[in-house]
Amino acid sequence: MGCNGCSSKVTLALNRISGVSNVKVSLSDAEATVQYDESMTSIGQLKVAVEEIGYSVDAVYAEQE
């Protein structure tokens, strides 16, 4: 991701998924932090949403609250 447009595209794609409650995209770190309800979606679905708009997902780190 290299521009604010890229950040917006990723944010929109992730926010369209049921169960996603918060998305923060960092251009400088080239990463997105997503809060979501595990009973409504999965990491796999989040990854597919990003890949479908033309971006790659290199690594996924999960934290449970």
C-alpha positions in Angstrom: 0.0 0.0 0.0 1.4 3.3 -1.0 -1.3 6.0 -0.8 -4.3 7.1 1.0 -6.5 5.7 -1.7 -5.0 2.3 -1.1 -5.7 2.6 2.6 -9.3 3.6 1.9 -9.8 0.6 -0.4 -8.5 -1.8 2.2 -10.6 -0.2 5.0 -13.8 -0.3 2.9 -13.3 -3.9 1.9 -12.7 -5.0 5.5 -15.6 -2.9 6.9 -18.0 -4.6 4.5 -17.5 -7.9 6.2 -20.2 -8.8 8.8 -18.6 -8.9 12.3 -15.9 -6.4 11.6 -16.1 -3.6 14.2 -12.9 -1.6 13.7 -10.2 -1.3 11.0 -7.0 0.7 11.3 -4.7 0.8 8.3 -1.1 2.1 8.7 0.5 3.1 5.4 4.0 3.5 7.0 3.9 0.0 8.4 1.9 -1.4 5.4 -0.4 -3.2 7.8 -4.0 -3.3 8.9 -5.3 -4.0 12.4 -8.8 -5.4 12.5 -11.2 -6.0 15.4 -13.9 -8.6 14.6 -16.3 -11.0 16.1 -14.9 -14.5 15.6 -18.4 -16.0 15.6 -19.3 -13.9 12.5 -16.2 -14.0 10.4 -12.7 -15.5 10.2 -9.1 -14.5 9.5 -9.4 -16.4 6.2 -12.4 -14.2 5.1 -10.5 -11.0 6.0 -7.5 -12.2 4.0 -9.7 -13.0 0.9 -11.3 -9.6 1.1 -7.9 -7.9 0.9 -6.7 -10.2 -1.9 -9.9 -9.7 -3.9 -9.1 -6.0 -4.2 -5.5 -6.7 -5.5 -3.4 -6.6 -2.4 -1.4 -9.4 -0.8 -1.4 -10.6 2.8 2.1 -11.6 3.8 1.5 -12.4 7.5 -1.3 -12.7 9.9 -1.0 -12.2 13.7 -3.9 -12.9 15.9 -4.6 -11.6 19.4 -7.6 -12.5 21.5 -9.1 -10.0 23.9 
